[in-house]
């Protein structure tokens, strides 16, 4: 069985661009509690950028859950098959 791809690198690139921070400052656990610039408005910008890049749509419940790189990655893996 083939393992699902990992999207963390691209998610980190998106977060880096949206927040205008060095990608080296972003870890798999990074989210609003770690990155000061990841506020509610930038959260929406990150989600919209992910939707556009990966050509997916997230539900409201997914949007609320997507509070770190790991979780965004896991939700994307379920959506992209």
SVG drawing of the C-alpha trace seen along z (x, -y; Angstrom):
<svg xmlns="http://www.w3.org/2000/svg" viewBox="-18 -40 34 42">
<polyline fill="none" stroke="black" stroke-width="0.4" points="0.0,0.0 1.4,-3.3 1.8,-5.9 0.1,-9.3 2.4,-12.2 3.5,-14.7 2.5,-18.3 4.4,-19.9 7.1,-21.6 4.6,-23.3 2.4,-24.3 5.4,-25.9 6.2,-27.8 2.7,-29.1 2.7,-30.1 6.1,-31.7 4.8,-33.8 1.5,-34.8 3.1,-35.7 6.2,-37.2 8.6,-35.2 11.6,-33.0 10.6,-29.4 13.3,-28.3 11.2,-29.7 8.3,-27.4 8.1,-23.9 5.6,-21.1 3.9,-22.3 3.8,-25.9 0.5,-27.7 -1.2,-30.7 0.2,-29.9 3.8,-29.9 3.8,-32.4 2.6,-35.8 1.8,-36.9 -0.6,-33.9 -3.8,-35.8 -7.4,-35.2 -7.0,-37.2 -3.8,-35.5 -5.3,-32.1 -8.0,-32.7 -5.3,-33.9 -3.2,-30.7 -6.3,-28.5 -7.3,-30.4 -3.8,-30.1 -3.8,-26.3 -7.1,-25.9 -5.9,-27.8 -2.5,-26.0 -3.9,-22.5 -7.2,-23.0 -9.3,-21.9 -12.1,-23.4 -12.2,-23.1 -15.3,-22.9 -15.9,-25.3 -15.2,-22.4 -11.9,-21.7 -11.0,-25.4 -11.4,-25.5 -9.2,-22.4 -6.3,-23.6 -4.3,-25.3 -0.8,-23.9 1.2,-22.6 0.8,-19.0 -3.0,-19.2 -3.2,-21.1 -1.1,-18.4 -3.3,-15.6 -6.5,-17.2 -4.9,-17.7 -3.8,-14.1 -7.4,-13.1 -8.7,-15.5 -6.1,-14.7 -6.1,-11.1"/>
</svg>
